[in-house]
Amino acid sequence: MAYLISEEAQDLLQDVKNFCEKEVKEACKEYDVSGEWPKIIYDKAIEQGYQALEVPEEYGGPGLSRVDVAAFIEQMAIADAGFATTISASGLALKPVLIAGSEEQKERVCEMVLEGGFGAFCLTEPGAGSDAGAGKTTAVKDGDNYILNGRKCFITNGAVASFYCVTAMTDKTKGVKGMSMFLVEAGTPGLSTGKEEDKMGIRTSNTCDVVLEDLRIPASNLIGEEGKGFSIAMKTLDQARTWMGCIAAGIAQRGIDEAVGYGKERIQFGKPVIKNQAMQFKVADMQIKTETARQMVAHALTRMDMGLSYTMESAIAKCYASDIAMEVASEAIQMFGGYGYSREYPVEKLLRDAKIFQIFEGTNEIQRIVIAGNIIGK
């Protein structure tokens, strides 16, 4: 793996790799079939503190750089993309609070994560996907409280989260400038979740509707200011997109690993198929694309750590990595031949897992709009 990480992180990376090999990689095959959320695996991950990798040091976290964390997340994705998605999506929910929350809110959510909790970021609605500003969830001020009503969909960690960062309209007449964001803790009366989505891929992550029915929360649960919710959400996604690129790179790396391993064992015309130049060129192209994606992820994360702009770089990392994850997974299947199309072998799962990374955290069409806007201006 070509991330340049600290010496401390290198030691921890080996622990993560060993954990994933022992507890995740094989066990998730069964859960991929059943679609059941593998709580037992996540409980073991929590024992190792892997849910808290993105908690800042000042709030009790490990104090790792973002590139250090990326090496761990990619290793998780190599084992199972759904597992990595659960961990990363919890970090996604942490970001709005770290970006715009009060000190009390930051301490509270970091405490919940350190205690083994997951978070969920609630932006998407049935009629508001790429057009996030079309959301219909409302938040009405009532004295020292807000009352929330609405329905969020396709929420990762929806049914297993300890806290939710929820966007809602506080002034419908202002469009996106009337959107605000709120911190909602699990167990709050009026909060419920819908049936888990029966997904094509990343089946070891939980995805469901989150329903808010006359949900009453203190006004102090407002994250930032009224009307700043859309801006906070976009700043959150600017960061989160890079992490999706990181997981996509992990899927691609698994495709290379599986294809090369199989190519060395499969004998045709008296020699391993990997000895054929056509196969070697496939592997070379797969590696070129995967390493390019990985370095774009590292570049975007480095800019974040340095306090530099990263909107375009994050969009490129997410868009490119997810596109090549699909390509590499497809080529891995091709190298397996007919066996690659069978669920008995691991590569067909990679293609199913990879597809969603072209869609969530902003579709790749949206990423191209973001990239173009950064180049040519508004």
Solvent accessible surface area in square Angstrom, and as a share of the most:
residue,aa,sasa,rsa
1,M,100,0.45
2,A,41,0.32
3,Y,14,0.05
4,L,169,0.84
5,I,24,0.12
6,S,50,0.33
7,E,139,0.62
8,E,113,0.51
9,A,0,0.00
10,Q,97,0.43
11,D,98,0.51
12,L,49,0.24
13,L,30,0.15
14,Q,94,0.42
15,D,77,0.40
16,V,0,0.00
17,K,87,0.37
18,N,79,0.40
19,F,20,0.08
20,C,2,0.01
21,E,88,0.40
22,K,166,0.70
23,E,34,0.15
24,V,0,0.00
25,K,45,0.19
26,E,101,0.45
27,A,40,0.31
28,C,1,0.01
29,K,98,0.42
30,E,121,0.54
31,Y,32,0.12
32,D,7,0.03
33,V,106,0.61
34,S,68,0.44
35,G,19,0.18
36,E,105,0.47
37,W,39,0.14
38,P,1,0.01
39,K,120,0.51
40,I,101,0.51
41,I,5,0.03
42,Y,0,0.00
43,D,57,0.29
44,K,71,0.30
45,A,0,0.00
46,I,45,0.23
47,E,137,0.62
48,Q,101,0.45
49,G,28,0.27
50,Y,6,0.02
51,Q,12,0.06
52,A,6,0.05
53,L,11,0.06
54,E,44,0.20
55,V,3,0.01
56,P,34,0.21
57,E,119,0.54
58,E,134,0.60
59,Y,39,0.15
60,G,52,0.50
61,G,13,0.12
62,P,56,0.35
63,G,40,0.39
64,L,30,0.15
65,S,47,0.30
66,R,74,0.27
67,V,17,0.10
68,D,8,0.04
69,V,4,0.02
70,A,0,0.00
71,A,0,0.00
72,F,0,0.00
73,I,3,0.01
74,E,0,0.00
75,Q,16,0.07
76,M,0,0.00
77,A,2,0.02
78,I,17,0.09
79,A,7,0.06
80,D,4,0.02
81,A,3,0.02
82,G,1,0.01
83,F,1,0.01
84,A,0,0.00
85,T,2,0.01
86,T,0,0.00
87,I,7,0.04
88,S,3,0.02
89,A,6,0.05
90,S,2,0.01
91,G,6,0.06
92,L,15,0.07
93,A,0,0.00
94,L,4,0.02
95,K,10,0.04
96,P,0,0.00
97,V,0,0.00
98,L,49,0.25
99,I,56,0.29
100,A,32,0.24
101,G,11,0.11
102,S,56,0.36
103,E,96,0.43
104,E,131,0.59
105,Q,11,0.05
106,K,41,0.17
107,E,94,0.42
108,R,91,0.33
109,V,0,0.00
110,C,1,0.01
111,E,78,0.35
112,M,15,0.07
113,V,3,0.02
114,L,72,0.36
115,E,126,0.57
116,G,16,0.16
117,G,10,0.09
118,F,7,0.03
119,G,0,0.00
120,A,0,0.00
121,F,19,0.08
122,C,0,0.00
123,L,17,0.08
124,T,41,0.24
125,E,12,0.05
126,P,98,0.62
127,G,63,0.61
128,A,0,0.00
129,G,47,0.46
130,S,74,0.48
131,D,93,0.48
132,A,9,0.07
133,G,18,0.18
134,A,39,0.30
135,G,11,0.11
136,K,159,0.67
137,T,1,0.00
138,T,26,0.15
139,A,4,0.03
140,V,90,0.52
141,K,108,0.46
142,D,61,0.32
143,G,62,0.60
144,D,120,0.62
145,N,40,0.21
146,Y,6,0.02
147,I,38,0.19
148,L,0,0.00
149,N,55,0.28
150,G,24,0.23
151,R,110,0.40
152,K,2,0.01
153,C,11,0.06
154,F,131,0.55
155,I,4,0.02
156,T,22,0.13
157,N,0,0.00
158,G,0,0.00
159,A,53,0.41
160,V,41,0.24
161,A,9,0.07
162,S,35,0.23
163,F,0,0.00
164,Y,7,0.03
165,C,0,0.00
166,V,0,0.00
167,T,1,0.01
168,A,2,0.02
169,M,11,0.05
170,T,33,0.19
171,D,48,0.25
172,K,135,0.57
173,T,127,0.74
174,K,124,0.53
175,G,34,0.33
176,V,57,0.33
177,K,152,0.64
178,G,1,0.01
179,M,4,0.02
180,S,0,0.00
181,M,0,0.00
182,F,0,0.00
183,L,7,0.03
184,V,0,0.00
185,E,55,0.24
186,A,48,0.37
187,G,74,0.71
188,T,25,0.15
189,P,114,0.72
190,G,29,0.28
191,L,30,0.15
192,S,51,0.33
193,T,55,0.32
194,G,26,0.25
195,K,169,0.72
196,E,54,0.24
197,E,63,0.28
198,D,115,0.60
199,K,38,0.16
200,M,116,0.52
201,G,5,0.05
202,I,7,0.04
203,R,40,0.14
204,T,2,0.01
205,S,0,0.00
206,N,5,0.02
207,T,10,0.06
208,C,1,0.00
209,D,22,0.12
210,V,0,0.00
211,V,19,0.11
212,L,3,0.01
213,E,109,0.49
214,D,103,0.53
215,L,0,0.00
216,R,116,0.42
217,I,4,0.02
218,P,70,0.44
219,A,30,0.23
220,S,82,0.53
221,N,27,0.14
222,L,31,0.15
223,I,0,0.00
224,G,32,0.31
225,E,111,0.50
226,E,88,0.39
227,G,21,0.20
228,K,101,0.43
229,G,0,0.00
230,F,53,0.22
231,S,48,0.31
232,I,8,0.04
233,A,0,0.00
234,M,53,0.24
235,K,107,0.45
236,T,0,0.00
237,L,14,0.07
238,D,22,0.11
239,Q,21,0.09
240,A,3,0.02
241,R,15,0.05
242,T,0,0.00
243,W,3,0.01
244,M,5,0.02
245,G,0,0.00
246,C,0,0.00
247,I,0,0.00
248,A,0,0.00
249,A,0,0.00
250,G,0,0.00
251,I,1,0.00
252,A,0,0.00
253,Q,31,0.14
254,R,19,0.07
255,G,0,0.00
256,I,11,0.06
257,D,67,0.35
258,E,36,0.16
259,A,0,0.00
260,V,35,0.20
261,G,32,0.31
262,Y,30,0.12
263,G,1,0.01
264,K,125,0.53
265,E,139,0.62
266,R,86,0.32
267,I,92,0.47
268,Q,73,0.32
269,F,198,0.83
270,G,73,0.70
271,K,83,0.35
272,P,34,0.21
273,V,14,0.08
274,I,23,0.12
275,K,122,0.52
276,N,46,0.24
277,Q,117,0.52
278,A,70,0.54
279,M,41,0.18
280,Q,82,0.37
281,F,123,0.51
282,K,50,0.21
283,V,29,0.17
284,A,47,0.37
285,D,73,0.38
286,M,4,0.02
287,Q,75,0.33
288,I,110,0.56
289,K,66,0.28
290,T,0,0.00
291,E,42,0.19
292,T,66,0.39
293,A,0,0.00
294,R,4,0.01
295,Q,78,0.35
296,M,37,0.17
297,V,0,0.00
298,A,12,0.10
299,H,86,0.39
300,A,0,0.00
301,L,0,0.00
302,T,54,0.31
303,R,55,0.20
304,M,14,0.06
305,D,66,0.34
306,M,128,0.57
307,G,68,0.65
308,L,79,0.39
309,S,82,0.53
310,Y,43,0.16
311,T,46,0.27
312,M,55,0.25
313,E,23,0.10
314,S,0,0.00
315,A,0,0.00
316,I,50,0.26
317,A,0,0.00
318,K,1,0.00
319,C,7,0.04
320,Y,73,0.28
321,A,0,0.00
322,S,1,0.01
323,D,28,0.15
324,I,4,0.02
325,A,0,0.00
326,M,43,0.19
327,E,76,0.34
328,V,1,0.00
329,A,1,0.00
330,S,55,0.35
331,E,57,0.26
332,A,0,0.00
333,I,27,0.14
334,Q,116,0.51
335,M,8,0.03
336,F,9,0.04
337,G,41,0.39
338,G,68,0.65
339,Y,97,0.37
340,G,0,0.00
341,Y,188,0.71
342,S,41,0.26
343,R,149,0.54
344,E,149,0.67
345,Y,61,0.23
346,P,34,0.21
347,V,0,0.00
348,E,23,0.10
349,K,30,0.13
350,L,9,0.04
351,L,52,0.26
352,R,38,0.14
353,D,1,0.00
354,A,0,0.00
355,K,70,0.30
356,I,47,0.24
357,F,0,0.00
358,Q,33,0.15
359,I,83,0.42
360,F,41,0.17
361,E,24,0.11
362,G,20,0.20
363,T,33,0.19
364,N,5,0.03
365,E,121,0.54
366,I,46,0.23
367,Q,0,0.00
368,R,126,0.46
369,I,116,0.59
370,V,34,0.19
371,I,30,0.15
372,A,44,0.34
373,G,31,0.30
374,N,79,0.41
375,I,121,0.62
376,I,141,0.72
377,G,37,0.36
378,K,256,1.08
